[in-house]
């Protein structure tokens, strides 16, 4: 995906969210986490990309889902500035704002 390649070239991390309008946990994440000030501050440090599965995803969306082994949504993948996926930060499902915040804190 060009946006991910551009972010890597600019040495910017990427937050990649797989979501859909029909998905109740996705709706909760959008309402709670994606409006939370501290979560937004974390995401502001990244190139934040959404892959929308509301309808049939495009070829890039299908390829990204396959590449990142997305089996359910919401699913969030973090890619560092070097273009490396950070598996310990990957989140599948949504368990509330606090687990999302904790997952992004340095050990």
Secondary structure, DSSP 8 states (H G I E B T S, - for coil): -HHHHHHHHTT-EEEEEEE-TT-HHHHHHHHHGGG-HHHHHHHHTEEEEEEE-SS---HHHHHHHHHTT--SSSEEEEE-TTS-B-GGG-EES---HHHHHHHTS--
